[in-house]
Amino acid sequence: MSEWGEDAAAEARPIGDLIDGLGIEAHVGDDELVAGAIVLLKVVEVDGSTRLSVSHSDGLGWIERSGMLRIAEQAESGPARHEQVPDEG
């Protein structure tokens, strides 16, 4: 990736159509409420360079965003490895 962040020339806009166009789906039950979202986009610039862009829904604080990203990273990395911590007693 050549850059992280937002393109100053690009205007912020709703991205639901872009997400739909990529075929992204989620498992959400009829009785469940989606309370927030973080979207990480790989964007290819006109010159062929790439950058990452991250957006989040209103109302998510930085602690929630940080936690969601950490859990997502762990889920994408495979099964969690549980390391035993020796007793200090």
N, C-alpha and C positions, 0 to 999 in steps of 0.2 A: 504494500500500500504506500502511496506517495504522500498522503496527507490524512490527518485526523481533524474533523471539525466540519464547520459549515462553509459553504461557498458564499462569499459576500455578494456575488452577482446573482445568486439564486434567491428567489422569493419563497418564504415559507408558505406552504399550502397544505390542505388536507391530502393524505396519502392513501386513503382507503382503496381507491381504484388501483393504485400501484401494488398494494399488498394483494388485492384480489387477482390482479394480472399475473402475479408470481405463483399463484396456486397455493397460497399459505392457508392452512386450516388448523384449527385447535379443537381439542376435546373439551367441550363445555356442555354440561347438562342443562335441560330445560329449566330446572329449579335453581340453577347457580347464577350468581351475579359476577360479572367481570368488573373488578373494582379499580383496575389500573393496568397500564401497559407500557412497556419500553420497546422501542423499535430500533434495531441496528441495521443500517442500510449500507451496502457496498455500492458506491456510485461511480460509474465510468464517465469521465469528463470527455468533452468534445475532442481534446488532443490525445485521448487514449489513456491518460493517467487515471488512477483510481484513488478514491478517498472513502473514509468511513464517516457516516453521519448517524447521530443518535438523537432520538426524540422520545419524549415521555408524555403521558397523559397528565392533565391538570390534577393537582391534588396529591401527587406523589412527592413526598419529601426526599431529601438526599439519602437518608438512612434507608428508607424503603427501596429506593432505586439501587443503592449499593448492595443491599441484601438480595434483591431479585437478580441482579447481575451475577453475584457470587453463586447463588443456587443454580442459575442457568449454566454457568461455567462448569460447575461440578456435574450437572446432569449430562452435558455434552461430552465431558471427559470420561464417562463410563462409571462403573460402580465405585462408590466411595471406598477408600482404603482406611480401615480403622487401625490406628496405631495405638498400642498400649503405652500409657504413661506410667513410669515407675512410681511407686508410692514414695513420698518424701517423709513419711512418718516414722 
